[in-house]
């Protein structure tokens, strides 16, 4: 039983962490539009869910703490209080404290004093409760009722028809439906009827399942939101149907209420067809009306058509609104990707074997397996793809807090949050983006007074965007700050011996120097930056993702840092080539074209590694020489031309074999530091092919041979 309890607690922690992320996003948006009722509702629902689920799974301290925040936002939701910056600041602090209570670091106890101070601050917002303090107060104290008693007494009474039908396995989530019924009953005058017709015979009953549902008639002045809130933390685990049958005394003017048949039909317990069957002994209402001459057959038919039409529309809406999802641990997904990768390798072996056997039936099977494997691969990769907006939303809080700490006025804008990227790439992208945004805030954006003096608005902007570009995603961090100081960068680079005093560098090469370890032009060290640690960490992280960094800047106008990242790290489309008896793979997304290189063409270049491709000079690198591969050169070699950072470069190989689905395997620890190679893959016949690291090869060639690829 304890194992089940631990499992439920872990599920609660996972759900609560997601809710806290949603809460932070909603609060930051609410700060910009304080009157947005939808955002206020999102904040309230997140708090209510955490409170209800926390109490259910034994997190009583979280339930008690969250109750105080929920109480204040209930006043906001009902128009009794307005959203202020002070309230947003306090709620963000409460959100951080809830996360600390949820995931205590290193087993250290949560700061109870801080919890008490936050609770006391929230209580100061509530009329009649200012000055109260103490984290140990019971959450059962209904401060909400104290705050709105006067207003509630004046609200009109509404009568609702409610059907509460929990899912059959509701007990497995730790929920007791009777608690929900008690909460509904406490809202006003009510009558509750248990529906037990679905309970099986004793020999077939499962004591861990719920077979009962309830019909409730409730008259209350609390409003429909109060009714919905009773089930807010199990809304995905129950059917809650609420119909208004009296909106404030309209029944007082009617001599009689609806007929029994009408009520049963409205509840959904009886269909019109079943009612007609029972009433077949009598004339139908339509027939009686037509025979009496009151209405014509066409009018009756029109009424029936209306009924069917409305029912059809409702069914369509319900179907379109139904969304099914399932939560899967990431390690299971990673294992699935590994298995798909192995399947791709086996499929390649099957295709190669079938091609040699020349058996029509075997070839047909191999082609069908190849098609199914490709579909499975694409679907599995799509499952791993997540919108990068989940990462973007985290940085709004970072920008807000850092700008307050530094005394600057900065807003963060985003674009392309729906752009999808492999979950592994997103996970590894968090730290580099934090470093880049912190640098933009500290070094890039000026103080408000300095911006005004330069003719800029006091409010600075950090813009984060993402866009697909082939098999890559381009992520840009752009600020409208002071821009990079090229003279300061040059002076610092000369001082550290990175470049010669008389070296002439292109602007992009000069900017690239800030990625060197320990490089910093900051005159003072702050809590945010200035120690020269950060940009080199960013470069290492992006290199490990097989990505690229490009920096552009204009003094006085701002800087833009572009990260070019592959969509996925698991399976890529590659171009398979051969040098002597060795195989290599180029990432196909970087390849632009392949051309022949004859001995005559090479001789025309007079010893220089240059090729004339349609009257354009392309520099190239001989991979045979780079990797010290012996053997005799073929009469006609191939140049694989790739595009990188706005330039075109060629790589000379013996033969181009063709496209290849490349399952990326990491190299062993003895080969991890081999430059120019980013991984390996297994071919259909079991041969290992090395995956080329194109940016690294270019850098090595530039360093060794001083070749210019610009």
PAVOVO-36311 format. One line per field, with one value per residue (C-alpha): z negated, y, x negated; residue number from 1. Coordinates in steps of 0.1 Angstrom, whole numbers, plus 5000, padded with zeros to 4 digits. Each point is the difference from the previous one (the first is absolute). Example, Ala and Ser with C-alpha at 12.3 -4.5 7.8 and 13.67 -1.06 7.14 Angstrom:
<nodes>
z <- [4922 5007]
y <- [4955 5034]
x <- [4877 4986]
resi <- [1 2]
</nodes>
This chain:
<nodes>
z <- [5000 4992 5035 5014 4977 5011 5036 4995 4981 5029 5025 4979 4999 5038 5005 4974 5017 5033 4983 4984 5034 5014 4969 5006 5037 4991 4973 5023 5027 4974 4989 5035 5002 4964 5009 5021 4985 5019 4985 4965 5004 5011 4968 4978 5016 4997 4963 4994 5017 4980 4968 5006 5013 4973 4972 5018 5002 4965 5008 4973 4997 5037 4998 4970 5016 5034 4984 4990 5035 5015 4976 5012 5037 4994 4989 5031 5021 4985 5006 4963 5006 5028 5012 4990 5004 4963 5003 5030 4981 4970 5020 5019 4966 4989 5032 4993 4964 5011 5024 4971 4979 5028 5009 4969 5009 4985 4974 4983 4981 5016 4985 4978 4990 5037 5005 4970 5013 5034 4985 4978 5030 5019 4970 5000 5034 4984 4983 4963 4999 5002 4974 4995 5004 4997 5024 4977 5004 5013 5037 4989 4988 5028 5004 5033 4984 4975 5028 5023 4976 5005 5037 5002 4980 5027 5029 5016 4993 5030 5001 5019 5012 4995 5011 4984 5015 4991 5021 4989 4987 4981 4968 5016 5001 4962 5005 4978 5018 4967 4993 5032 4991 4966 5015 5025 4972 4980 5028 4992 4999 5018 5006 5010 5016 5005 5032 4993 5030 5014 4969 5011 4980 4969 5017 5028 4981 4997 4966 5014 5026 4998 5017 4986 5013 4985 5011 4980 4998 4985 4992 4992 5003 5004 5038 5025 4996 4964 5012 5026 4975 4979 5028 5013 4990 5014 5031 5022 4978 5000 5019 4985 5017 4987 5014 4987 4994 4981 5004 4972 4993 5035 4987 4976 5030 5014 4989 5004 5007 5030 5006 4988 5035 5008 4970 5007 5036 4989 4976 5027 4981 5027 5037 5019 5019 4968 4987 5032 4997 4966 5012 5031 4985 5002 5029 5005 4992 5036 5013 4974 5010 5037 4997 4979 5027 4977 5020 5034 5006 5014 4968 4979 5023 4997 4962 5002 5025 4975 4972 5021 5013 4966 4987 5030 4995 4963 5009 5025 4975 4973 5024 5012 4964 4988 4996 4990 4987 4980 4977 5008 4980 5022 4994 5017 5030 5002 5000 5028 5021 4993 5012 5031 5007 4998 5023 5026 5000 5004 5027 5019 4997 5013 5030 5008 4998 5021 5027 5003 5000 5029 4986 5010 4969 4977 5017 4995 4963 4996 5017 4977 4969 5012 5004 4966 4983 5015 4988 4965 4999 5010 4975 4972 5008 5000 4965 4988 5015 4975 5006 4989 4984 4968 4997 5011 4973 4973 5010 4995 4962 5004 5020 4975 4969 5015 5013 4965 4984 5024 4999 5037 5019 5023 5017 5017 5032 5018 5034 5014 4967 5019 5018 4991 4990 4987 4962 4995 5018 4980 4967 5008 5013 4967 4985 5032 5004 4964 5005 5032 4986 4968 5022 5020 4969 4982 5029 5027 4987 4986 4968 5007 4996 5025 5025 4998 5005 5031 5014 4992 4980 4963 5005 5016 5018 5001 5029 5001 5032 5017 5036 5020 5026 5018 4976 4975 4977 4998 4965 4998 4968 5011 4978 5008 4977 5004 5023 4999 4998 5027 4987 4965 5013 5021 4971 4977 5026 5006 4963 4995 5030 5020 5031 5012 4995 5038 5008 5024 4992 5015 4977 4995 4991 4975 4984 4998 4976 4972 5000 4988 4964 4974 5025 4986 5007 4968 4978 4968 4988 4990 4987 5036 5021 5006 4990 5036 4992 5021 5037 5003 4981 5026 5028 4985 4995 5035 5014 4981 5018 5034 5003 5010 4985 5020 4985 5016 4985 5007 4975 4984 5016 4983 5006 5014 4992 5022 4990 5028 4986 5015 4996 4985 4986 5005 5037 5029 5038 5012 5031 5000 5016 5003 4998 5008 4978 4974 4999 4988 4997 5007 4984 5030 4989 5005 5034 5030 5030 5012 5029 5017 4996 5027 4999 5028 4979 4970 5021 5013 4964 4999 4966 4984 4986 5021 5025 5026 4996 5026 5001 4962 4981 4972 4975 4990 4974 5009 4973 5011 4989 4970 4986 5013 5020 5024 5033 5037 5011 5024 5034 4992 4965 4986 4983 4975 4997 4967 4989 4967 4984 5033 5020 5022 4994 5017 4985 5024 4997 5022 5006 4991 4992 4993 4973 4968 4969 4973 4965 4979 4976 4975 5003 4973 4973 5019 5031 4985 5004 5037 5018 5032 4990 4981 4997 5019 5016 5010 5037 5013 5002 4965 5011 4978 5018 4983 4999 5010 4979 5028 4979 4981 5033 5014 4969 5000 5037 4994 4971 5017 5036 4995 5027 5002 5004 5000]
y <- [5000 5023 4995 5013 5029 5010 4996 5024 5025 5000 5005 5029 5015 4998 5015 5028 5009 5004 5021 5022 5007 5008 5023 5019 5006 5011 5024 5017 5004 5013 5027 5014 4998 5002 4999 4968 4977 4970 5003 5006 4968 4981 5012 4991 4965 4992 5009 4982 4968 5000 5005 4973 4974 5009 4993 4968 4985 5011 5033 5018 5028 5008 4999 5024 5024 5000 5006 5035 5009 4985 5020 5033 4991 4990 5036 5012 4976 5014 5036 5008 5007 5013 4985 5020 4996 4994 4971 4985 5003 4983 4972 4993 4997 4976 4980 4996 4990 4973 4986 4999 4982 4976 4992 5007 5003 4974 4991 5034 5011 5027 5035 5001 5037 5011 4980 5019 5034 4993 4988 5031 5022 4983 5004 5037 5001 4985 5023 4993 4977 5025 4994 4963 4978 4963 4972 4975 5013 4973 5003 4992 5036 5013 5035 5002 4999 5027 5023 4997 4993 5034 4999 4964 5007 5025 4977 4984 4963 4977 4964 4975 4965 4982 4966 4988 4968 4991 4977 4964 4999 5033 4983 4992 5037 5003 5020 4993 5012 5005 5029 5017 4994 5015 5031 5004 4995 5028 5025 5003 4982 4967 4965 4971 4968 4971 4980 4964 4981 4994 4981 4964 4969 4993 4972 5024 5032 5015 5017 5024 5014 5025 4991 5027 5035 5027 5024 5032 5029 5030 5035 5024 5036 4991 4999 4973 5004 4989 4968 4994 5006 4970 4977 5022 4977 4968 5016 4975 4971 5007 5011 5032 5012 5032 5014 5031 4992 5032 5032 5021 4993 4994 4968 5021 5013 4965 4979 4967 4987 4978 4967 4968 4990 5034 4999 4965 5009 5032 4980 4975 4971 4995 5004 5015 4967 4980 5024 4996 4963 5002 5024 4980 4990 5037 5023 5019 5037 5009 4978 5014 5036 4993 4982 5029 5024 5022 4994 4984 4970 5022 5020 4968 4987 5033 4997 4964 5011 5027 4975 4977 5029 5013 4966 4994 5033 4993 4965 5016 5026 4974 4979 5029 5010 4966 4998 4968 4999 4977 5008 4979 5000 5014 4970 4978 5023 5000 4962 5001 5022 4977 4970 5019 5008 4963 4992 5025 4983 4965 5013 5013 4965 4984 5024 4994 4962 4999 5020 4974 4970 5013 4982 5019 4990 5009 5034 5007 4991 5022 5029 4997 4998 5031 5019 4990 5007 5035 5007 4986 5021 5032 4995 4992 5031 5021 4986 5014 5034 5027 5037 5021 5024 4979 5011 5036 5005 4993 5029 5027 4996 5001 5033 5015 4991 5010 5034 5008 4990 5021 5030 4997 5001 4970 4981 4966 4992 4967 4987 4965 4983 4973 4989 4964 4985 4967 4997 4991 5032 5021 4985 5008 5035 5014 5010 5015 5022 5011 5012 5018 5018 5010 5015 5019 5015 5008 5010 5008 5020 5034 5017 5020 5033 4990 4989 5032 5020 4979 5008 4965 4991 4993 4965 4976 4968 4965 4981 4962 4983 4966 4989 4968 5000 4967 4973 5027 5025 5035 5016 5037 5021 5036 5032 5037 5009 5016 4973 4985 5022 4988 5020 4987 4964 5005 5015 4972 4974 5015 5003 4963 4989 4987 5022 5019 5038 5005 4972 5010 4981 5001 5013 4965 4985 5028 4995 4962 5008 5006 4963 4992 4987 5028 5028 5030 5037 5009 5025 4988 4966 4999 4973 4995 4999 5013 4971 4987 4969 4994 5006 4971 4978 5010 4991 4966 4992 5010 4981 4969 5004 5001 5036 5033 5035 5032 5035 5033 5035 5037 5024 5020 4979 4966 4964 4968 4965 4972 4964 4975 4966 4967 4989 4967 4982 4964 4993 5022 4997 4997 4998 4969 5003 4978 5006 4969 4974 5024 5014 5035 5018 5037 5014 5003 5033 5017 4985 5023 4980 4975 5005 4980 5009 4986 5000 5026 5023 4996 5008 5032 5014 4998 4983 5021 4983 5019 4989 5019 4992 5018 5029 5003 4991 4975 4991 4963 4977 4966 4976 4973 5023 5013 4965 4986 4973 4982 4984 5010 5029 4992 5016 5020 5012 5016 5034 5002 5037 5011 5034 5013 5035 5016 4985 4969 4975 4967 4967 4976 4962 4970 4991 5013 4969 5018 5010 4980 5000 5006 4987 5020 4980 5018 4991 4981 5019 4994 5018 5028 5026 4991 5033 5001 4971 5004 4964 4967 4979 4963 4992 4972 4975 5008 5024 5031 5034 5032 5031 5031 5032 5025 5032 4984 4988 5035 5015 4974 5008 5038 4996 4976 5013 5036 4993 5028 4987 5033]
x <- [5000 4971 4987 5033 4999 4965 5011 5030 4978 4975 5028 5012 4965 4998 5034 4994 4967 5018 5026 4974 4984 5035 5006 4967 5009 5035 4987 4975 5027 5024 4975 5002 5039 5012 5037 4999 5026 4988 4965 5015 5020 4968 4982 5029 5005 4963 5001 5032 4988 4967 5019 5026 4975 4975 5025 5010 4965 4988 4982 5020 4973 5004 5038 5000 4975 5017 5035 4989 4990 5031 5021 4986 5004 5036 5006 4982 5021 5032 4990 4994 4963 4977 4968 4969 4963 4997 5025 4982 4966 5015 5016 4968 4983 5027 4996 4963 5007 5025 4974 4975 5026 5007 4963 4979 4963 4977 5026 4997 5031 5021 4997 5031 4993 5001 5033 5015 4989 5015 5033 5001 4994 5029 5023 4994 5018 5031 5025 5002 4970 4970 4974 5008 4969 4991 4993 5016 5036 5024 5010 5035 5005 5021 4986 5017 5034 4990 4989 5030 5029 5016 4998 5012 5031 5011 4992 5031 5007 4997 5012 4977 5005 4967 4988 4968 4986 4964 4980 5002 4963 5003 4989 4966 4993 5006 5032 5031 5031 5018 4977 5011 5037 4995 4984 5029 5025 4983 5007 5038 5033 4996 5014 4978 5011 4975 5004 4991 5014 4965 4988 4993 5009 4980 4979 4990 4994 4965 4997 4974 5023 5028 5033 5022 5008 5021 5027 5002 5024 4983 5013 4972 4989 4963 5000 4993 4962 5003 5017 4974 4972 5011 4987 4972 4972 5017 5016 4982 5013 5037 5030 5015 5032 5015 5033 5018 5037 5008 4980 5016 5036 5014 5016 5021 5021 5007 5030 4982 4966 4989 5016 4982 4992 4985 4977 4988 4993 4981 4979 4992 5015 5027 5000 5030 5003 5003 5026 5020 4999 5015 5026 5008 5034 5009 4999 4967 5001 4992 5028 5025 4990 5004 5033 5014 4990 4979 4968 4991 4978 4972 4998 4997 4974 4980 5001 4986 4973 4990 4996 4979 4979 4992 4991 4977 4982 4995 4985 4976 4989 4994 4980 4979 4993 4990 4962 4983 4964 4978 4971 4969 4967 4972 4977 5026 5001 4962 5001 5025 4978 4970 5021 5011 4964 4991 5030 4987 4966 5016 5022 4970 4984 5032 5001 4964 5004 5031 4982 4974 5023 5022 5031 5031 5020 4971 4995 5038 4998 4968 5017 5031 4978 4981 5033 5013 4967 4999 5035 4991 4968 5018 5029 4975 4980 5032 5009 4967 5006 5011 5009 4971 5025 4999 4963 5007 5026 4974 4979 5026 4996 4962 5002 5024 4980 4966 5013 5013 4967 4980 5024 5007 5033 5001 5028 4997 5018 5002 5008 5003 5008 5019 4967 4993 4967 4988 5005 4964 4988 5025 4988 4963 5009 5012 4966 4985 5031 4999 4963 5009 5030 4981 4973 5025 5016 4967 4977 5024 5029 4990 5014 5032 4983 4972 5026 5019 4968 4993 5035 5014 5031 4994 5014 4975 5010 4986 5016 4999 5011 4999 5006 4995 4973 4998 4988 4990 5016 4987 5003 4992 4994 5002 4997 5003 4971 4966 4986 4965 4970 4976 4971 5004 5002 4969 4980 5010 4992 4965 4994 5008 4979 5029 4991 4970 5001 4999 5025 5028 5032 5034 5027 5016 4966 4994 5033 4993 4971 5025 5006 4965 4996 4996 5006 5018 4999 5019 4982 5017 5012 5037 5023 5012 4969 4965 4978 4995 5020 5030 4995 4974 5025 5026 4976 4992 5037 5010 4970 5012 5034 4982 5012 4984 4999 5000 4997 5009 5001 5001 4987 5028 5027 4997 4988 5014 4987 5013 4999 5003 5011 5009 5036 4991 4969 5011 5006 4990 5000 4964 4979 4978 4966 4969 4963 4979 5017 5014 5035 5011 5033 5007 5032 5022 5015 4966 4993 5008 4987 4973 4977 4972 4963 4977 4963 5000 5022 4977 4970 5015 5001 4961 4998 5028 5031 5024 5026 5019 5037 5021 4976 4999 4968 5006 4973 4998 4985 4986 5014 4975 4972 5018 5005 4967 5016 4976 5006 5002 5022 5028 4999 5031 5007 5032 5003 5028 5009 5016 5014 4989 5003 5007 4971 4996 4971 4992 4988 4983 5008 4995 5037 5034 5022 5033 5025 5001 5022 4974 5006 4975 4979 4976 4964 4981 4981 4967 5013 5021 4972 4994 5006 5020 5023 5032 5012 5004 5026 5003 5007 5021 4971 4988 4972 4995 5002 4988 5022 4981 5000 4999 4995 4971 4984 5001 4985 4972 4993 5000 4976 4976 5000 5013 5027 5026 5036 5017]
resi <- [1 2 3 4 5 6 7 8 9 10 11 12 13 14 15 16 17 18 19 20 21 22 23 24 25 26 27 28 29 30 31 32 33 34 35 36 37 38 39 40 41 42 43 44 45 46 47 48 49 50 51 52 53 54 55 56 57 58 59 60 61 62 63 64 65 66 67 68 69 70 71 72 73 74 75 76 77 78 79 80 81 82 83 84 85 86 87 88 89 90 91 92 93 94 95 96 97 98 99 100 101 102 103 104 105 106 107 108 109 110 111 112 113 114 115 116 117 118 119 120 121 122 123 124 125 126 127 128 129 130 131 132 133 134 135 136 137 138 139 140 141 142 143 144 145 146 147 148 149 150 151 152 153 154 155 156 157 158 159 160 161 162 163 164 165 166 167 168 169 170 171 172 173 174 175 176 177 178 179 180 181 182 183 184 185 186 187 188 189 190 191 192 193 194 195 196 197 198 199 200 201 202 203 204 205 206 207 208 209 210 211 212 213 214 215 216 217 218 219 220 221 222 223 224 225 226 227 228 229 230 231 232 233 234 235 236 237 238 239 240 241 242 243 244 245 246 247 248 249 250 251 252 253 254 255 256 257 258 259 260 261 262 263 264 265 266 267 268 269 270 271 272 273 274 275 276 277 278 279 280 281 282 283 284 285 286 287 288 289 290 291 292 293 294 295 296 297 298 299 300 301 302 303 304 305 306 307 308 309 310 311 312 313 314 315 316 317 318 319 320 321 322 323 324 325 326 327 328 329 330 331 332 333 334 335 336 337 338 339 340 341 342 343 344 345 346 347 348 349 350 351 352 353 354 355 356 357 358 359 360 361 362 363 364 365 366 367 368 369 370 371 372 373 374 375 376 377 378 379 380 381 382 383 384 385 386 387 388 389 390 391 392 393 394 395 396 397 398 399 400 401 402 403 404 405 406 407 408 409 410 411 412 413 414 415 416 417 418 419 420 421 422 423 424 425 426 427 428 429 430 431 432 433 434 435 436 437 438 439 440 441 442 443 444 445 446 447 448 449 450 451 452 453 454 455 456 457 458 459 460 461 462 463 464 465 466 467 468 469 470 471 472 473 474 475 476 477 478 479 480 481 482 483 484 485 486 487 488 489 490 491 492 493 494 495 496 497 498 499 500 501 502 503 504 505 506 507 508 509 510 511 512 513 514 515 516 517 518 519 520 521 522 523 524 525 526 527 528 529 530 531 532 533 534 535 536 537 538 539 540 541 542 543 544 545 546 547 548 549 550 551 552 553 554 555 556 557 558 559 560 561 562 563 564 565 566 567 568 569 570 571 572 573 574 575 576 577 578 579 580 581 582 583 584 585 586 587 588 589 590 591 592 593 594 595 596 597 598 599 600 601 602 603 604 605 606 607 608 609 610 611 612 613 614 615 616 617 618 619 620 621 622 623 624 625 626 627 628 629 630 631 632 633 634 635 636 637 638 639 640 641 642 643 644 645 646 647 648 649 650 651 652 653 654 655 656 657 658 659 660 661 662 663 664 665 666 667 668 669 670 671 672 673 674 675 676 677 678 679 680 681 682 683 684 685 686 687 688 689 690 691 692 693 694 695 696 697 698 699 700 701 702 703 704 705 706 707 708 709 710]
</nodes>
